[in-house]
Amino acid sequence: MPSFLFAMFVYSLLNRLMKPTYQYTKKEKVKKATIYILLDKVLTVLGVLVTFLFVLVLLGKAVVHHISYWSFVVIWVFLTYLVLPRIHQLFTSIYIPTYFLLRTKTGDGLLGDPVNMGFLGSEKDIHACMRRAGFVMADPITFKSSLGIVISSLLGKKYPAAPVSSLYLFERKQDFAYQQEVEGSSVQRHHIRFYKVDEGWKLINGQKVDYLAAGTFDCGIGMTNATLQVTHKIDEFVDCEREYIKESLCYYDKGVRSEMVRVLPTPIKDVNGGGDAISTDGNLALVDVRGAYERAMRDGVDLEQIDTIDFIKDNDVLVKELPPKSFMVIGLGIFIKMIVLSVLFVMLWMNMQGSEDELIVLGFIGVEFVSNLIGFVLYRLSYRKHKWARLVLMGLLLVGAVLKLVEVYLASSLTMLEVFDASISMALMLVASSYDIRQFVYQVIKRGDK
């Protein structure tokens, strides 16, 4: 023992006398899909710039040429709901990191609901535990579920498995979600989104989890601050919902265990992406549901979820999951433009007198129709998740927007139809670069990802 202490003393003395050195180990660079990221960012920035210039040109013509008030409405809509939010989205992709922040994100990159629960157990155990406690798994957003929302509203039918909106964690939307209506009300409901974590991922205290979850309580209907869309508003005190879900799971399955884990140094007060106030003590409820499926089978619990919209027959089209709403807006916009151009072409063709100017106009309409037809083909390929098709579509929409910008700039006078046509081109270009469409078509590797 004395010799060991002497050796430790000598080792400590030598360390004090030796000059400190830094051992640098060069790491191999991880190859990333940089070409898609680079082109995506370039096209997005150019799209925002072109739209901003369009707003300035339209504003200048409205002031100088005394265009009617509806031009200012168009300017306000573009600045408030397209240009400024997209600029904000570009900046949030830089200053909001992609690593775990105990917050989900909206499709626009804004911070969403807090992550306030963690789960130990398999997906099968979670399904068994949630259904045993009276929760219903939310349907995916499909044609069938969308029709179910409309028909159930019109006919007064209940739809407890109505889809929930997508919130993102680890750069992907929830794996599944559960909800529970309050006394049959579709306005007030408990709901929780689940996200599977990567193998080996741990909480800040080193605790292993299999799933993270964000539980909130819908307390009413309102409008979002950013887009004025009608949506559910959540209760500010998200800790109450966390406790309700945790206690419900423990009550209906006595084998479930839970503990509180401190994940934030202080309580926080903030707002989510919809403008709802949120308040939390910074603790996460860690719920151990391992073995829940076996216990449910042993106790004879019926875990089958009944189809609550059985008044709509299933087929391959109806049950197919829908893309983001913004993606469908692009297809609808291109399709409408093709119809309008077709009608204009037919009307001019039937009434043409054979003059050179009429032929030139018909040629321009034909070229624009072919361009939109190509765009629609690229849209369908993007729907099938061909990455190159989305980038080419963004480039095609950008070229169309630039041509519309030049046309508006050179025009001595503008009609409402011309402004509307140019506005549609600008809007489609900006929508194509949105975050949720990017996530739908392909996964982008961002800062902090490996």
Secondary structure as UniProt FT lines:
FT   HELIX           2..17
FT   HELIX           34..64
FT   TURN            65..66
FT   HELIX           70..78
FT   HELIX           79..83
FT   HELIX           84..95
FT   STRAND          103..105
FT   TURN            107..108
FT   STRAND          111..114
FT   STRAND          117..120
FT   HELIX           123..132
FT   TURN            133..134
FT   STRAND          136..137
FT   HELIX           143..155
FT   TURN            160..161
FT   STRAND          168..169
FT   TURN            170..171
FT   STRAND          172..173
FT   STRAND          176..182
FT   TURN            183..184
FT   STRAND          185..196
FT   TURN            199..200
FT   TURN            204..205
FT   STRAND          211..223
FT   TURN            225..227
FT   STRAND          230..234
FT   HELIX           238..252
FT   TURN            254..255
FT   STRAND          257..262
FT   STRAND          268..271
FT   TURN            273..274
FT   STRAND          277..280
FT   STRAND          283..288
FT   TURN            290..291
FT   HELIX           292..298
FT   TURN            299..300
FT   TURN            308..311
FT   TURN            316..319
FT   HELIX           325..351
FT   HELIX           356..383
FT   TURN            384..385
FT   HELIX           387..410
FT   HELIX           416..432
FT   HELIX           435..441
FT   TURN            447..448
//
